[in-house]
Amino acid sequence: MIGVGFVESVLSGAVAAGTVFLLASLGEVYAERSGVLNLGMEGMMILG
């Protein structure tokens, strides 16, 4: 059976990785709403 420590570490890693994508996505939303078309946002998320 999977230990509680393992589940906790997986969830904390998922939240940490998800926060980065959330902030990048919010930045893209604001850029799109202001009228700036940024076609390279996905590449910047991968390389940044």
N, C-alpha and C positions, 0 to 999 in steps of 0.2 A: 504494500500500500504506500502511496505517496505521502511523504512527511509534510508537516505543516510548514517547516522551514523552507522546503523546496517551493511550495505553492506561494509563500510570501515573497520569496526572491523573484519568482517568475512574474508575479503581479507588480512588484515594485519596478522591475525592469520594463514591463509593458507601459506603465504609467510614465516612466522617465523618457522612453522613446516616443510615446504618443504626444507628450508635451511639446517636443521639438516640431513635430509635424503640425500640431494644432497652431502654434505660433506662426509658422511659415504660411499656413493656409489662411490665417487671419490677415497677415500682411498682404497676401495676394488679393484677398477680398477687398481690402481698403484701396489697393492700387487699381483694381478694376472699377471700383465705384468712383474713383477720381478721374477716370477716363484714360488711364495709362494701360496700354496693352503690353503685358510682360509674357512673352511666349517661352522664356527660358526659366520660369520659376521651378519647374520640376527638376531640371538639371542642376539648378542652384541648391535645391533641397538635397539632392543626392550627393553633390560634391562638397557642399558646405557643411 
